[in-house]
Amino acid sequence: MPSPVAKAEMLIRKPAREVFEAFVDPAVPVGAASTCEEFADITDETACARMPEPFSAVGLWYRDFSQTWEEELRALLQEHAQRIRTGSASHE
């Protein structure tokens, strides 16, 4: 039985393909092996950088796992897009 996260992925993939005629391929820095395997079964390509055993919670793998608000995310994406346009993008 798919996990709740995998079920959500299944629900968003179909509309994304229909609306955007594109694929939504997840990439995560850390995840449970079982969830990464479920994603692999329903996506064209899935990237899970680390799959530690035992896996208990994503937040345990971060120094700072605080909430990122939509406004902050939009600002970061705009800043990165600007860096790409000006040629000053770096891998930080």
C-alpha positions in Angstrom: 0.0 0.0 0.0 1.5 3.4 -1.0 2.4 5.9 1.8 0.4 9.1 2.1 3.2 11.0 0.4 3.3 8.6 -2.5 -0.5 8.9 -2.8 -0.2 12.6 -3.0 2.4 12.3 -5.7 0.1 10.0 -7.7 -2.7 12.6 -7.4 -0.6 15.6 -8.6 1.2 13.7 -11.4 -1.9 13.1 -13.5 -3.2 16.7 -13.5 0.4 18.0 -14.1 0.7 15.9 -17.1 -2.7 16.9 -18.4 -2.4 20.6 -17.7 1.3 21.2 -18.4 2.0 18.3 -20.7 5.1 17.7 -18.6 6.4 15.3 -15.9 6.8 16.1 -12.2 9.9 14.2 -11.0 10.6 14.4 -7.3 14.1 15.0 -5.9 14.7 14.9 -2.1 17.9 15.2 -0.1 16.8 12.5 2.4 13.9 10.1 2.6 12.8 6.6 3.7 13.9 4.0 1.2 10.3 2.6 1.0 9.0 6.1 0.0 11.7 6.6 -2.5 10.9 3.2 -4.0 7.2 4.1 -4.2 8.1 7.3 -6.0 10.3 5.3 -8.4 7.2 3.2 -9.3 5.0 6.2 -10.2 7.5 8.7 -11.7 9.8 8.7 -14.7 12.8 9.7 -12.6 13.2 10.0 -8.8 16.3 11.3 -6.9 16.7 10.4 -3.3 20.2 11.5 -2.2 20.2 9.7 1.1 18.1 6.8 2.4 19.3 6.2 5.9 18.4 3.1 7.9 16.7 3.3 10.2 14.8 6.3 9.0 12.5 8.0 11.6 12.0 11.7 10.6 13.2 14.1 7.9 13.8 16.8 10.4 16.5 14.8 12.2 18.8 15.2 9.1 18.8 19.0 9.2 20.4 21.6 11.4 17.5 24.0 10.7 14.2 22.4 9.7 12.1 25.5 10.4 9.1 26.4 8.3 9.8 28.1 4.9 7.0 30.5 4.0 5.8 30.9 0.5 6.9 34.5 0.3 10.4 33.5 1.3 10.5 30.7 -1.2 9.3 33.0 -4.0 12.0 35.6 -3.1 14.7 32.9 -3.1 13.5 31.6 -6.5 13.4 35.1 -8.0 16.9 35.8 -6.6 18.3 32.7 -8.1 16.6 33.4 -11.5 18.2 36.8 -11.5 21.6 35.3 -10.8 21.1 32.9 -13.7 20.1 35.8 -16.0 23.2 37.8 -15.0 25.5 34.9 -15.1 26.4 35.1 -11.4 24.7 31.9 -10.3 26.8 29.7 -8.1 26.5 26.4 -6.3 26.2 27.4 -2.7 
